[in-house]
Amino acid sequence: MARSRAHDFEVKQRSILRSAAAVFAEVGMDKASMSQIAARADVSKALLYHYYPGRDALIFDILRTNLTELDEAIAAADQPDAPPKRRLRALVHAVLEQYRDSDDYHNVQLNGTQTLPQEQRDEIMAIERRIVRRFATVIREVNPDLEAERPILMPVTMSIFGMMNWVYTWFKEGGPVSRADYADLATDILLGGIEKLR
């Protein structure tokens, strides 16, 4: 007979994922041990193995969970009937808000994806592509000429991801620029550049 899940399964799982991401970020993918992760999550090693059979499973679930939640947050913030510039601004704000307290997850995404088997990498990349497509669709609406003479829609789209994805390396809460301020700044820089490309 299958064992039923504990009532706090998801809460413990989330704590384990957060703890694992912190350990991976601190000591690296190769050096992180299940013992270190169990200690950080304040669970027994046996309980950790009940949730995840090993480091690879943890890395995959960290990436999948983080990207799925990001995708859902972007979809919830999207306003298809809004003017394209306002729609883009809402998407950038949603991403940067979702990135709050997610620095360790970014680190795992940058360093962990290539450690996964191809089937899992494909699943992660499918979520990433869905997110990028949503942005590209809106950016194309801002300036349809980006695919006319020169196909530069994708380089322009990836530019906004460059501004958003690396914010964790320098942004400090309580600093001179708030998260919302930076979302507006990044959007304005991209929109200003798109205007120059007309």
Buried (B, 14 or more C-beta within 10 A) or exposed (E): EEEEEEEEEEEBBEBBBBBBBBBBBEEEBEEBEBEBBBBBBEBEEEBBBBBBEEBBBBBBBBBBBBBEEBBEBBEEBBEEEEEBBEBBBBBBBBBBEBBEEBBBBBBBBEBBBEBBEEEBBEBBEEBBEBBBEBBBBBBBBBBEEBEEEEEBBEEBBBBBBEBBBEBBEEBEEEEEEEBEEBBBEBBEEBBEEBEEEE
